[in-house]
């Protein structure tokens, strides 16, 4: 006999199975704001998995929910519903003291505005050493760690310079060093190239790749810059508060021994079985409201609710004739003929 306890145990088992081996898990994540008496649903049941050691970019238009997601993952915001975990930390259940500890030890953060990343009256080396001092690290170890990170990011020559004496790109690379001072497992960057030119942006993004490759730090970059995709392994697109598609890049070796990167784009089927069709697909096939689904041998087809009208004229009336969608057998036959 099924009891309430049995149902609860099953639900917990299914929840634990999703993303059990991932470093970052968002399961049906919801974030709702109240803005001037209006309810704003920034995240609407978003699912996301990020593995340990990945370098991921999250992209989306303004208002898509990507910055809200980053605020939740970095511990700066509290989600409304769903499940979100980073490493061993359950971000739905943390106390204020645990949230502070989480931000100090588990994650690092780089803001878009360079002025928010660095203390203006401290040198680059002092800025990197500052979070270590708050953590109680000795002065000799602080100095060694600051020198190591500045060297790794190619800005060792800025060690004795204050932020006002550095360029925007140098400030951002120093900011990455500050975010890495306490050896976090995850580095979050919110539009790190938003205020930089193309050449300088390339240097900052290469710095993030270096951190990911040399230190093994998981890096998650939120951006609207399409050029960022060339520097990451996976790009996750967010639309209307949900993940809509992913682009995965893999290295492929050709027959002649040369290597090149192959990028594949996938639609994301979320935990509720929802998939977002691209706007150009919906417009081209006039898909809106209700649609018909058909289960084929190796795929699922999506048809408009109403038959599409073709320009051909009917033999008797002279009007446009409505042509029904092909049946499963006809569609397969047409595909065979096209081959």
C-alpha positions as CSV (number, residue, x, y, z in Angstrom):
1,X,0.0,0.0,0.0
2,X,1.3,3.4,-1.0
3,X,1.6,5.8,2.0
4,X,2.5,9.5,2.2
5,X,5.9,8.5,3.6
6,X,6.5,6.3,0.6
7,X,5.6,9.0,-1.9
8,X,7.9,11.5,-0.1
9,X,10.7,9.0,-0.2
10,X,10.2,8.4,-3.9
11,X,10.2,12.2,-4.5
12,X,13.5,12.6,-2.6
13,X,15.1,9.8,-4.5
14,X,14.2,11.2,-7.9
15,X,15.4,14.7,-6.7
16,X,18.7,13.3,-5.5
17,X,19.2,11.5,-8.8
18,X,19.1,14.7,-10.8
19,X,22.6,16.1,-10.9
20,X,24.0,13.9,-8.2
21,X,27.5,14.0,-9.6
22,X,27.4,17.7,-10.8
23,X,29.1,20.6,-8.9
24,X,26.2,23.0,-9.6
25,X,22.6,21.8,-9.7
26,X,19.5,24.0,-10.4
27,X,16.3,21.9,-10.3
28,X,13.1,23.7,-11.2
29,X,14.6,26.9,-9.9
30,X,12.1,29.8,-9.4
31,X,12.8,33.4,-8.4
32,X,9.9,35.9,-8.1
33,X,10.3,39.6,-7.4
34,X,7.8,42.3,-6.4
35,X,8.5,45.5,-8.3
36,X,6.2,48.4,-7.7
37,X,3.3,46.1,-7.0
38,X,4.0,44.0,-10.0
39,X,5.1,40.3,-9.7
40,X,8.1,39.6,-11.9
41,X,9.1,36.0,-12.5
42,X,12.8,36.2,-13.3
43,X,13.4,32.4,-13.2
44,X,10.5,30.1,-14.1
45,X,11.5,26.6,-13.3
46,X,15.1,26.7,-14.6
47,X,17.2,23.5,-14.8
48,X,21.0,23.6,-15.1
49,X,23.9,21.3,-14.4
50,X,27.6,22.3,-14.3
51,X,30.3,19.7,-13.8
52,X,33.4,20.3,-11.7
53,X,36.2,21.9,-13.8
54,X,33.9,23.2,-16.6
55,X,34.2,26.5,-18.3
56,X,30.6,27.6,-19.1
57,X,29.1,30.8,-20.6
58,X,25.5,31.7,-19.8
59,X,24.0,34.0,-22.5
60,X,20.6,35.6,-23.0
61,X,18.9,38.9,-23.8
62,X,18.3,41.6,-21.2
63,X,15.6,40.4,-18.8
64,X,16.1,36.7,-19.6
65,X,17.0,35.9,-16.0
66,X,20.8,35.2,-16.5
67,X,21.9,37.9,-14.0
68,X,19.3,36.7,-11.4
69,X,20.6,33.2,-11.8
70,X,24.2,34.3,-11.1
71,X,23.0,36.3,-8.0
72,X,21.4,33.1,-6.7
73,X,24.4,30.9,-7.4
74,X,26.8,33.3,-5.9
75,X,24.8,33.5,-2.7
76,X,23.8,37.2,-3.1
77,X,20.1,36.4,-3.6
78,X,17.8,33.8,-2.2
79,X,15.6,31.7,-4.6
80,X,11.8,31.6,-4.2
81,X,11.3,27.8,-4.9
82,X,13.0,24.8,-6.4
83,X,16.3,23.3,-5.5
84,X,19.8,24.7,-5.9
85,X,23.1,23.2,-4.8
86,X,26.7,24.2,-5.2
87,X,29.1,21.5,-4.0
88,X,27.9,20.5,-0.5
89,X,26.0,23.8,0.0
90,X,22.2,23.8,-0.2
91,X,21.5,27.4,-1.1
92,X,17.8,27.1,-0.2
93,X,18.6,26.1,3.4
94,X,21.6,28.3,4.4
95,X,21.5,30.6,7.4
96,X,22.8,34.2,7.0
97,X,26.1,33.1,8.7
98,X,26.4,30.1,6.4
99,X,25.8,32.3,3.4
100,X,28.7,34.6,4.4
101,X,30.9,31.6,4.8
102,X,29.8,30.2,1.5
103,X,30.8,33.4,-0.3
104,X,34.1,33.6,1.4
105,X,35.2,30.0,0.8
106,X,33.3,28.3,-2.0
107,X,32.9,31.0,-4.7
108,X,34.6,34.0,-6.1
109,X,32.9,36.8,-8.0
110,X,33.9,39.4,-10.6
111,X,31.6,42.3,-11.4
112,X,31.2,44.1,-14.7
113,X,32.0,47.5,-13.1
114,X,35.7,47.5,-12.4
115,X,35.2,50.0,-9.5
116,X,33.2,47.3,-7.6
117,X,36.0,44.8,-7.7
118,X,38.9,46.7,-6.2
119,X,39.6,48.9,-3.3
120,X,40.8,52.2,-4.9
121,X,43.4,53.1,-2.3
122,X,45.1,49.7,-2.2
123,X,47.7,48.4,-4.7
124,X,47.0,45.3,-6.8
125,X,49.0,43.1,-4.5
126,X,47.2,44.6,-1.4
127,X,43.8,44.0,-3.1
128,X,44.6,40.3,-3.6
129,X,45.9,40.0,-0.1
130,X,42.9,41.7,1.5
131,X,40.5,38.7,1.5
132,X,43.3,36.5,2.8
133,X,43.8,38.9,5.7
134,X,40.1,38.7,6.5
135,X,40.5,34.9,6.5
136,X,43.4,35.1,9.0
137,X,46.2,34.1,6.6
138,X,49.7,35.1,7.6
139,X,51.4,38.0,5.9
140,X,54.1,35.9,4.2
141,X,51.6,33.5,2.8
142,X,49.4,36.5,1.6
143,X,52.3,38.1,-0.2
144,X,53.2,34.8,-1.9
145,X,49.6,34.0,-3.0
146,X,49.2,37.6,-4.4
147,X,52.4,37.3,-6.4
148,X,51.4,33.9,-7.7
149,X,48.0,34.9,-8.9
150,X,49.1,38.2,-10.5
151,X,51.9,36.3,-12.4
152,X,49.4,33.7,-13.6
153,X,47.1,36.4,-15.0
154,X,49.9,38.3,-16.6
155,X,49.7,41.5,-14.5
156,X,52.6,41.0,-12.1
157,X,53.9,44.3,-13.3
158,X,50.8,46.0,-11.7
159,X,51.6,44.7,-8.2
160,X,52.5,48.1,-6.8
161,X,49.9,50.1,-8.8
162,X,46.6,51.3,-7.5
163,X,43.4,50.8,-9.7
164,X,43.5,54.3,-11.0
165,X,47.0,53.6,-12.5
166,X,45.8,50.6,-14.4
167,X,43.8,50.1,-17.6
168,X,40.3,48.6,-17.6
169,X,41.7,45.2,-18.8
170,X,44.4,45.2,-16.1
171,X,41.9,46.0,-13.5
172,X,39.7,43.1,-14.5
173,X,42.6,40.6,-14.5
174,X,43.5,41.9,-11.0
175,X,39.9,41.5,-10.0
176,X,40.0,37.8,-11.1
177,X,43.1,37.4,-8.9
178,X,41.2,38.9,-6.0
179,X,38.3,36.5,-6.6
180,X,40.7,33.6,-6.6
181,X,42.6,34.6,-3.5
182,X,40.9,32.2,-1.1
183,X,41.0,29.3,-3.6
184,X,37.3,29.0,-4.4
185,X,36.0,26.0,-6.3
186,X,33.8,28.2,-8.5
187,X,34.5,31.6,-10.1
188,X,31.4,33.6,-11.3
189,X,31.9,36.5,-13.7
190,X,29.1,38.9,-14.5
191,X,29.7,40.6,-17.9
192,X,33.4,40.8,-17.2
193,X,34.1,42.3,-20.7
194,X,31.1,44.6,-20.8
195,X,33.1,47.8,-20.5
196,X,36.1,46.7,-22.5
197,X,37.1,46.9,-26.2
198,X,37.6,43.7,-28.3
199,X,41.3,43.3,-27.8
200,X,41.2,43.8,-24.1
201,X,38.2,41.5,-23.8
202,X,40.2,38.8,-25.4
203,X,42.9,39.2,-22.8
204,X,40.4,39.0,-19.9
205,X,38.7,35.9,-21.4
206,X,42.0,34.2,-21.9
207,X,42.8,34.9,-18.3
208,X,39.6,33.1,-17.3
209,X,40.6,30.1,-19.5
210,X,44.1,30.1,-17.9
211,X,42.5,30.0,-14.4
212,X,40.2,27.1,-15.5
213,X,43.1,25.2,-17.1
214,X,45.9,25.8,-14.6
215,X,44.0,25.8,-11.3
216,X,41.1,23.6,-12.2
217,X,38.6,26.2,-11.0
218,X,35.1,25.9,-12.4
219,X,34.3,29.1,-14.2
220,X,30.8,30.4,-15.1
221,X,30.5,33.6,-17.2
222,X,27.3,35.5,-17.7
223,X,27.4,37.7,-20.8
224,X,25.5,39.0,-23.8
225,X,28.8,39.2,-25.8
226,X,28.6,36.5,-28.6
227,X,32.4,36.6,-28.8
228,X,32.7,34.9,-25.4
229,X,31.5,31.6,-26.9
230,X,34.8,31.1,-28.7
231,X,36.6,30.9,-25.3
232,X,34.3,28.4,-23.5
233,X,33.5,24.7,-23.8
234,X,29.8,25.1,-23.4
235,X,27.3,28.0,-23.9
236,X,23.9,27.8,-22.2
237,X,21.2,30.2,-23.5
238,X,18.4,31.4,-21.2
239,X,15.1,32.7,-22.5
240,X,12.1,33.7,-20.4
241,X,13.6,32.4,-17.2
242,X,14.4,28.9,-18.5
243,X,17.4,27.3,-20.2
244,X,16.4,27.1,-23.9
245,X,19.5,25.8,-25.8
246,X,23.1,24.7,-25.4
247,X,26.1,24.9,-27.7
248,X,28.8,22.3,-27.0
249,X,32.3,22.6,-28.4
250,X,34.5,19.6,-28.9
251,X,38.0,19.2,-30.5
252,X,38.0,17.0,-33.5
253,X,41.1,15.5,-35.2
254,X,40.8,15.2,-39.0
255,X,42.3,12.4,-41.1
256,X,45.3,14.6,-41.9
257,X,46.1,15.0,-38.2
258,X,44.9,18.7,-38.0
259,X,42.7,19.7,-35.0
260,X,39.7,21.9,-35.2
261,X,36.7,22.8,-32.9
262,X,33.3,21.4,-33.8
263,X,30.3,23.2,-32.3
264,X,26.9,21.5,-32.0
265,X,23.7,23.3,-30.9
266,X,21.1,21.4,-28.9
267,X,17.6,22.4,-27.6
268,X,17.2,21.7,-23.9
269,X,14.4,19.4,-22.7
270,X,13.8,20.4,-19.1
271,X,12.6,18.2,-16.2
272,X,9.0,18.9,-16.9
273,X,9.3,17.8,-20.6
274,X,9.3,21.4,-22.0
275,X,11.4,22.5,-24.9
276,X,11.6,26.0,-26.4
277,X,11.4,26.2,-30.2
278,X,13.4,29.0,-31.8
279,X,11.4,32.0,-32.9
280,X,12.4,31.6,-36.6
281,X,11.1,28.0,-36.6
282,X,7.8,29.1,-35.1
283,X,7.4,31.9,-37.5
284,X,8.3,29.9,-40.6
285,X,5.8,27.1,-39.8
286,X,3.2,29.4,-38.2
287,X,3.4,27.5,-34.9
288,X,1.4,29.2,-32.1
289,X,-0.9,28.1,-29.3
290,X,-1.8,24.5,-29.7
291,X,0.4,22.1,-31.8
292,X,0.2,18.5,-32.7
293,X,2.9,16.0,-31.7
294,X,3.7,12.7,-33.5
295,X,6.0,10.0,-32.1
296,X,8.1,8.7,-35.0
297,X,10.6,5.8,-34.9
298,X,13.6,8.0,-33.9
299,X,12.2,11.4,-33.2
300,X,9.1,13.5,-32.3
301,X,7.5,15.8,-35.0
302,X,5.7,19.0,-34.3
303,X,2.8,20.1,-36.5
304,X,0.6,23.2,-36.6
305,X,-2.8,22.9,-35.0
306,X,-4.5,23.8,-38.3
307,X,-3.5,22.6,-41.9
308,X,-1.3,25.1,-43.7
309,X,-2.7,26.8,-46.7
310,X,-0.6,26.5,-49.9
311,X,-0.7,29.0,-52.8
312,X,-2.1,26.4,-55.2
313,X,-5.7,26.8,-56.3
314,X,-8.4,24.2,-55.9
315,X,-9.8,22.8,-59.2
316,X,-13.4,23.8,-58.7
317,X,-13.6,27.0,-56.6
318,X,-10.4,28.8,-57.5
319,X,-9.7,29.4,-53.9
320,X,-6.5,28.5,-52.0
321,X,-6.6,24.8,-51.1
322,X,-5.9,23.7,-47.6
323,X,-3.4,20.9,-47.7
324,X,-3.3,18.6,-44.7
325,X,0.0,17.6,-43.1
326,X,1.4,14.3,-44.3
327,X,0.8,11.2,-42.3
328,X,3.6,9.4,-40.7
329,X,4.0,7.0,-43.6
330,X,3.8,9.7,-46.2
331,X,6.4,11.8,-44.4
332,X,8.8,8.9,-44.2
333,X,8.2,8.2,-48.0
334,X,8.9,11.9,-48.8
335,X,12.1,11.9,-46.8
336,X,13.2,8.7,-48.6
337,X,12.6,10.3,-52.0
338,X,14.5,13.5,-51.0
339,X,17.5,11.3,-50.1
